Amino acid sequence: MPTIAVMAGGVDRYYPSGNEDLLRAVANQGAVIAEVPPGSAPTRYRFLQRNRIIAALAAVTVVVEARWRSGALNTAHHAESIGRAVAAVPGSIHSANSAGCHRLLRDGGAVCVTDVGEIAELAGSSGESLVEDKETAASDHDGLTLEDLILLDALPVRSTSSVEKLAVVAGLSPESVRAGLGRLGLLGLAVSVSGAWKRSGKRY
């Protein structure tokens, strides 16, 4: 199966530049795709935005390494929301790069995999990898806009963060952050503490 690269910028913007040779090889032997016009610069927001495309293209999303908060976890959340299988590779409990994988295995619906055979078994034949339809209660984040989902993912759980810092982390304008925090607050997904914000204890 050919390799597909989903770009955060235009298909003509090979980023990071150190991977240009690799991306050119992917373009020649597989496909390089993007939802933004050629010439568009890769931004933090676009990296998070393109993750939903990666999740939709993949039969199974396998997280090999991920910090406690990372784009890989964002992709896994998108995969779960559209009913795709999610797997994670466990690592050392002393490694920060494995914290996100362990978080998925503990809190999410990820399947633990340790070799290629287990991934292939999880993927199955074409069309069989889709998670079986089942009756589930509506999730608290159903119906949220992409910006609100990104903002929710940027909110810390234990500490609090200012609007300005959230704007930098989420790649949104301060005005968009304030509006989004208002919406998330009304849904009980975010809470204000002395003018700063954090994620509420409500699961999403």
N, C-alpha and C positions, 0 to 999 in steps of 0.2 A: 504494500500500500504506500503511495507516495506521501511525502511529508507536506503538511500545509502550515504556513506561518501566517498568523493573524497579526497585522501591524497596528500599532497605536497611532501612527501617522500615515501619511500617504504611502502607496506601494513603492514609490521612488525614493523614500527616505529610509535608508538602511540604518537602523538604530538598535543597539549602540554600534558605533562605527567599527569597533573591534570585531563585530560579528558580520561585517559586510560580505566577506568571502563565503561564509556559511549561508547567509541569506540569498546571495546570488546563486549558489548551488541549489538551494531549495526552489528558487524561481525557475531554474532551468529544468529541474527534474520533478518538481511537484507543483506547488502553487503558493503565491504570496497574495493575500487578500486584505482589503481594508474597506471600511464603510465611509471613510472621509476622502475628499478629493486628493489627487496627486499634489505633492508640494506641502501638504498639511504637516505641521510640526507635531511630534509626539509630546503629549503632556501627561501629567499625573492623572488627570481626569479621564483622558482618552485611554490610558492603560486599564483603568477600572472599567470603563465603558466597553472596551473590546472583549473583556472577560466573558460577557454573556454570549458572545459569538463563539468563543472557544468551547464553552460549555454545551452550546447547541450543536456544534459540529461533531463533538466527541461522543462515541457510544458509552465510554466510561471515562470519568475524570479521575486520574490517579495523582495524588499529591505525594511527591517523593520527599521534598524538604519544604518546610514553611515555618517562619517565625510565628510568635503568638498572634501577631496581626500582620497579614501579608496579602498580596494580590492573589496568591494561590488559594487562600481560604475564600476570598471573594468569588473566584471562579467556581469553587466547590459549592458555595451557597446558591449560585445561579443554577448549577447542574441539579441540585436537590429540588429547586423551585420548579423546574420543568420536568421532573420525574426521571432524570437520568441517574444511572448508578455512579456512586462515588466510592473511591477506595483510597487508603492512605498506607504509607510504608512507615512502620515504627522505627525509631532511632534511639540513640543514647538519651537517657534522661538528663544527662549533663549538657547536652547540646541545645543551644538556643534555636538552631535550625530544625530541630525536631519538635519543638514545643507546639507548633501549629498542627502537626500530624497527630500528636497525642490528644490535642484539643478536639480534633475531628472525631477520633476514635472514641473519646470519652463522652462528648456532648452531642455530636452529630450522628448522622446515619451512615457513616463511612464503614466500609468493610476492610478489615486488616488483610493486607497482601504482602508477601515477602519474595515472590519470584514471578517471572513472566507467565508461567503456567497458570497461576492463580488469577492473574489479570485476564488471560485468554478465556479461562473458564467463566469469569464474571461477565465478560463481553458476550460470549456465546456467538451464535450465528447472527447474521444481519437481521435486525429487528427484534431479536430476543433479549437484547441488553436493556431495553426499556423497562423501567420499574413497573411491575404489575399494578394496574389500577386498583385502588382500594378506597373505601370510604374514610375520609379524614376530616377532622374539624378544621374550620377555616383558620389560617394562621394570622397572627396579628400584623404581619407585614404584607399580607395580600392587598393589592391595590395601591401600594406606595409607588411613587414615581422613582425613576432611576436616581435622581438627585437625592431624594430622601433616603433611599437605600444606601447610597454612598456615605451620606452624612451619618446615618445610623451605625454603619460599619466603622466610621472614624471616631465615634464617641467612646471614651474610656469607660471601663466598667467599675473600677475601684476608685480612681482619682477623678478629678474634674478638669475641664478644659475651657478656656475662654473662647469667645466667638472668633477672635482673630486667629488663634492657633488652629481651631477647627477648620477655618477657611483655607489655611495653608495645607493641612493634612488631607482634606477632602478635595482640594482643587476647585473650590467654589468661591464666589464673592461673599463678603461679609453679609450683604443684604440677603442673598439666597440662604445663607446659613441661619440667619435670624428667623426668616420665614419658615424654613424647614424645621428648626427647633420648636417653633410654635405648633406646627402640625404634629410633630412627634410627641410633644408634651401633651397635647389633647388626647392622643391615642394611648398615653401612659407608657410610651417607650423611652422617653427622656425626662429627666428631672433637673430643675435648676437648684443649685446650692450656693447661696451667697453670690449670685450673679454669674457663676460658672455652671457648666453643664456636664452631665454624665449620663450613661445609659441606666435606665431603671432596672430593677431586678426581674422585670417581666420578660419571659422568653419570647424569642421571635424566630 
